[in-house]
């Protein structure tokens, strides 16, 4: 379901299809950010993405990216536990300042201070890690607003198929599916599920 009159029963993928000029570069960006070289593991990056989505109460993004994070090694239920608690149970202590920074940046971005960055660096992370955490947080604040602002809702089957796609083909795989459909080469298994 979406709030868009042209695709009232559509999915996020249908929105990607209607706006490939926006969705394609965003997926390239996400592939580089979440699957490219990083101080964080792929599981940690997906955990940050799902954590931000949970803080924003974006059910679709939180559910999908939590499933991806868990498939990549994040302990089951950890993201929900982090979203529901101000403390950080079950997370390596070195990661605490990263999650505190991401929480603060999501909830009150103007309140970020030098001490927030210093805490990440003092925990042993690099400046590159700060930038990656910042960009993942910003990207998912954007995606959460895209999803929620257009009324995207997804069936459990659609979420499962999305997770399967991200694990198998990454974010560039989404672009390949879009290109294939736009050139009538193939239809995704979950397009209007």
C-alpha positions in Angstrom: 0.0 0.0 0.0 1.1 3.6 -0.6 -0.6 7.0 -0.4 0.2 7.6 -4.0 -3.0 7.6 -6.2 -1.1 6.1 -9.1 0.0 3.0 -7.2 -2.3 2.7 -4.2 -1.6 -1.0 -3.8 2.0 -0.7 -4.7 5.2 -1.5 -2.8 8.5 0.3 -2.2 9.8 -1.4 -5.3 6.9 0.1 -7.4 8.0 3.5 -6.2 11.6 2.7 -7.2 10.3 1.7 -10.6 8.4 5.0 -11.0 11.4 7.1 -9.9 14.5 5.3 -11.1 16.4 8.6 -11.5 16.3 8.8 -7.7 16.3 5.2 -6.6 19.3 4.1 -8.8 21.9 6.5 -7.4 20.6 5.8 -3.8 21.1 2.1 -4.3 24.6 2.7 -5.6 25.3 4.8 -2.6 23.9 2.1 -0.3 25.9 -0.6 -1.9 29.1 1.4 -1.4 28.2 2.3 2.1 26.8 -1.0 3.4 28.8 -3.5 1.3 32.0 -1.7 0.4 35.1 -1.3 2.5 34.4 0.0 6.0 35.7 -0.1 9.5 32.4 -1.7 10.4 31.4 -5.2 9.4 28.4 -5.7 7.0 26.4 -6.9 10.0 27.3 -3.8 12.1 26.3 -1.5 9.2 23.0 -3.2 8.8 22.5 -3.1 12.5 23.0 0.6 12.5 20.6 0.9 9.6 17.9 -1.1 11.4 18.6 0.7 14.7 18.0 4.1 13.1 14.9 2.7 11.4 13.6 1.4 14.7 14.2 4.7 16.4 12.2 6.3 13.6 9.5 3.7 14.0 9.8 2.7 10.4 8.4 -0.8 10.6 9.2 -1.9 7.1 12.9 -0.7 7.1 13.5 -1.9 10.7 12.0 -5.3 10.0 13.8 -5.8 6.7 17.2 -4.5 7.7 17.1 -6.3 11.1 16.5 -9.6 9.2 19.5 -8.8 7.0 21.7 -7.8 10.0 20.7 -11.1 11.7 21.4 -13.1 8.6 24.9 -11.5 8.6 25.5 -12.4 12.2 23.8 -9.8 14.5 22.3 -11.7 17.5 18.5 -12.3 17.0 16.4 -9.7 18.9 19.3 -7.4 19.6 18.1 -4.5 17.4 14.6 -4.5 19.0 16.3 -4.6 22.5 18.5 -1.6 21.6 15.6 0.4 20.3 13.5 -0.3 23.4 16.2 0.5 25.9 18.5 3.5 26.5 21.2 1.2 27.7 23.0 -1.0 25.3 22.8 -4.6 26.5 24.3 -7.3 24.3 26.6 -4.9 22.4 30.4 -4.9 22.5 31.4 -1.9 24.7 33.5 -0.5 21.9 30.3 -0.1 19.8 28.4 1.8 22.5 29.6 5.3 21.6 28.7 4.6 17.9 25.1 3.7 18.8 24.8 6.6 21.2 26.0 9.0 18.5 23.5 7.5 16.0 20.6 7.7 18.5 21.4 11.3 19.2 21.9 12.2 15.5 18.5 10.6 14.7 16.6 12.1 17.7 18.3 15.5 18.1 20.8 16.2 15.4 21.5 19.8 16.4 22.7 18.5 19.8 25.8 16.6 18.4 29.0 17.9 20.0 32.7 17.3 19.8 32.4 15.0 22.8 30.2 12.6 20.8 32.9 12.2 18.1 35.6 12.1 20.7 33.8 9.2 22.5 33.8 7.2 19.3 37.5 7.9 18.6 38.5 7.1 22.2 36.7 3.7 21.9 39.3 2.9 19.2 37.3 3.7 16.0 38.8 5.9 13.2 37.5 9.1 11.7 36.4 6.9 8.8 34.1 5.0 11.2 32.6 8.3 12.4 31.8 9.3 8.8 30.4 5.8 8.0 28.1 5.9 11.0 27.1 9.4 10.1 26.3 8.5 6.5 24.4 5.3 7.4 22.3 7.3 9.9 21.6 10.0 7.4 20.8 7.5 4.6 18.3 5.7 6.8 16.7 8.8 8.1 16.1 9.7 4.4 14.8 6.2 3.5 12.6 6.0 6.6 11.0 9.3 5.6 10.6 8.2 2.0 8.8 5.0 3.2 6.7 6.6 5.9 6.0 9.8 4.0 4.6 7.9 1.1 2.6 5.4 3.2 4.6 2.3 2.2 3.3 -0.8 4.0 4.6 -4.2 3.2 3.3 -7.7 3.6 5.5 -10.3 5.4 6.1 -12.0 2.0 7.3 -8.7 0.5 9.7 -8.2 3.4 11.0 -11.7 3.1 11.6 -11.3 -0.6 13.3 -8.0 -0.1 15.6 -9.5 2.5 16.4 -12.4 0.2 17.2 -10.0 -2.6 19.5 -7.9 -0.4 21.4 -10.9 0.8 21.7 -12.4 -2.7 22.2 -9.4 -4.9 23.0 -6.5 -2.6 21.7 -3.1 -3.3 23.0 -3.1 -6.9 20.8 -6.1 -7.4 17.8 -3.9 -6.8 19.0 -1.6 -9.6 19.4 -4.6 -11.9 15.9 -5.7 -11.2 14.6 -2.2 -12.0 16.5 -2.0 -15.3 15.2 -5.5 -16.2 11.6 -4.5 -15.6 12.0 -1.2 -17.3 13.3 -3.0 -20.4 10.6 -5.8 -20.0 13.2 -8.5 -19.3 11.8 -9.9 -16.1 9.3 -9.3 -13.3 10.4 -9.6 -9.7 8.7 -12.3 -7.6 7.5 -9.8 -5.1 6.5 -6.8 -7.1 3.0 -6.5 -5.9 3.0 -9.1 -3.1 
